[in-house]
Amino acid sequence: MQDHAQMQAQMHAQHQAAPEQAAAELSSGEVQKVDKDTGTLTIQHGPLVNLGMPGMTMVFKAKDAAMLGQVKVGDKIRFRAEQVNGAFTVSKLEPVR
């Protein structure tokens, strides 16, 4: 069993690696449709490594409705998709400038 100091050191190391891992976990895509009525984004994307999916075009729920106002059709994005309650959901979104 780990003592408190070991656990703290391990948590600190994980925290340091988190920003690099988060950037690596974002997928590239292009917005095909923004539907504010249904709270969804249609995205043509490359492979979604964390979901084990190849590139394709899919409809995703937006985790936060504010995401729908951040992008428009044709925008290149970096995003993270997750499966939440059975629905593919965009949990993080960064427009590529």
C-alpha positions in Angstrom: 0.0 0.0 0.0 1.3 3.5 -0.9 2.0 6.0 1.8 0.6 9.6 1.6 3.8 11.1 0.2 4.0 8.5 -2.6 0.3 9.2 -3.5 0.9 12.9 -3.6 4.0 12.5 -5.8 2.0 10.3 -8.2 -0.9 12.7 -8.3 1.5 15.6 -9.0 3.2 13.7 -11.9 -0.3 12.9 -13.4 -1.3 16.5 -13.1 1.9 17.6 -14.9 1.2 15.2 -17.8 -2.5 16.1 -18.0 -2.2 19.1 -20.4 0.0 17.2 -22.8 -2.3 14.1 -22.7 -5.4 16.3 -23.2 -3.9 17.9 -26.3 -3.0 14.5 -27.7 -6.6 13.2 -27.1 -8.2 15.9 -29.2 -9.4 14.9 -32.7 -9.5 17.0 -35.8 -12.7 17.8 -37.6 -14.7 20.2 -39.7 -18.2 21.4 -38.7 -20.8 20.3 -41.3 -23.9 21.5 -39.4 -24.8 23.3 -36.2 -28.3 22.5 -35.0 -29.2 24.7 -32.0 -32.7 23.3 -31.8 -31.5 19.7 -31.1 -28.2 20.8 -29.4 -26.1 18.9 -31.9 -23.1 19.3 -34.2 -22.5 17.3 -37.3 -18.7 16.9 -37.7 -16.6 15.3 -40.4 -13.7 14.0 -38.3 -10.5 11.9 -38.4 -10.1 8.9 -36.2 -11.5 9.1 -32.6 -8.7 7.1 -30.9 -10.4 7.2 -27.5 -13.5 5.6 -28.9 -11.8 3.3 -31.4 -13.6 4.8 -34.3 -12.3 5.6 -37.8 -12.8 8.9 -39.5 -16.3 9.6 -40.8 -19.1 12.2 -40.5 -21.3 11.9 -37.4 -23.8 13.9 -35.4 -22.7 14.6 -31.8 -24.6 16.1 -28.9 -22.9 19.2 -27.4 -22.1 18.8 -23.7 -22.7 22.5 -23.3 -25.1 24.5 -25.5 -22.5 27.4 -25.5 -20.4 25.2 -27.8 -23.0 25.7 -30.6 -22.3 29.4 -30.7 -18.5 29.0 -30.9 -18.5 27.5 -34.4 -20.2 27.7 -37.8 -20.3 25.4 -40.8 -16.9 25.0 -42.4 -14.9 25.8 -39.2 -12.0 23.5 -38.6 -12.0 22.3 -35.0 -10.1 20.1 -32.4 -12.5 18.3 -30.1 -12.9 15.4 -27.7 -15.9 13.1 -28.1 -17.1 10.7 -25.4 -20.0 8.4 -25.0 -22.3 9.8 -22.4 -25.5 7.9 -21.5 -25.3 6.1 -24.8 -25.0 9.3 -26.9 -21.8 10.5 -28.6 -21.1 13.8 -27.1 -18.6 16.6 -27.7 -17.1 17.3 -24.3 -14.4 19.7 -25.4 -14.2 22.0 -28.4 -11.5 24.3 -29.7 -11.9 26.2 -32.9 -8.7 26.1 -35.0 -7.6 29.6 -35.8 
